[in-house]
C-alpha cells in the first residue's frame, strides 16, 4: 500500500511539473515530468533551478521559450 501511495504522489507532482512548465512556456516539460516521476528527489530540484533560469531569461527579454497565451 505505501508503494501505491508513493506512486500516486510522484504522479501528481510530475503532472504539476508538466503543467507548470507548459504554462511558463518551457520546451522540455515532458523531460522534467518524467525525471520528477522516476527520481523525485533529484528531478524536482532540477526543475525548480531550470524554471528559475528560464523565468529570469524571459524577464530579461532573452526569449528562451514561448510566452503563454
C-alpha positions as CSV (number, residue, x, y, z in Angstrom):
1,X,0.0,0.0,0.0
2,X,2.8,2.6,0.8
3,X,4.2,2.0,-2.7
4,X,0.9,2.8,-4.3
5,X,0.6,6.0,-2.3
6,X,4.2,6.9,-3.3
7,X,3.4,6.3,-7.0
8,X,0.3,8.5,-6.7
9,X,2.2,11.3,-5.1
10,X,5.0,11.1,-7.6
11,X,2.5,11.1,-10.4
12,X,0.7,14.1,-9.1
13,X,3.9,16.1,-8.6
14,X,5.1,15.0,-12.1
15,X,1.7,16.2,-13.5
16,X,2.1,19.5,-11.8
17,X,5.6,19.9,-13.1
18,X,4.5,19.3,-16.7
19,X,1.5,21.6,-16.4
20,X,3.6,24.4,-14.8
21,X,6.4,24.1,-17.4
22,X,3.8,24.4,-20.2
23,X,2.3,27.5,-18.5
24,X,5.8,29.0,-18.3
25,X,6.5,28.3,-21.9
26,X,9.3,25.8,-21.3
27,X,10.0,23.5,-24.2
28,X,11.1,20.4,-22.2
29,X,8.2,19.9,-19.8
30,X,7.9,16.2,-20.6
31,X,11.6,15.6,-19.7
32,X,11.2,17.3,-16.4
33,X,7.9,15.4,-15.6
34,X,9.5,12.0,-16.4
35,X,12.6,12.8,-14.4
36,X,10.4,14.0,-11.5
37,X,8.3,10.9,-11.6
38,X,11.1,8.4,-11.6
39,X,13.7,10.3,-9.4
40,X,11.6,12.8,-7.4
41,X,14.4,13.7,-5.0
42,X,16.5,14.9,-7.9
43,X,14.0,15.8,-10.6
44,X,12.0,18.4,-8.6
45,X,15.0,20.5,-7.5
46,X,16.5,20.3,-11.1
47,X,13.1,21.5,-12.4
48,X,13.0,24.4,-10.0
49,X,16.5,25.5,-10.9
50,X,15.8,25.3,-14.7
51,X,12.5,27.1,-14.1
52,X,14.2,29.9,-12.2
53,X,16.8,30.4,-15.0
54,X,14.0,30.3,-17.7
55,X,12.0,32.9,-15.9
56,X,15.0,35.2,-15.4
57,X,15.7,34.9,-19.2
58,X,12.1,35.7,-20.0
59,X,12.1,38.8,-17.8
60,X,15.3,40.0,-19.4
61,X,13.8,39.6,-22.8
62,X,16.1,36.8,-23.8
63,X,13.3,34.6,-25.1
64,X,14.2,31.0,-24.2
65,X,10.7,29.8,-25.0
66,X,7.2,30.8,-25.9
67,X,5.2,33.3,-23.9
68,X,1.9,31.9,-22.6
69,X,-1.3,32.9,-24.3
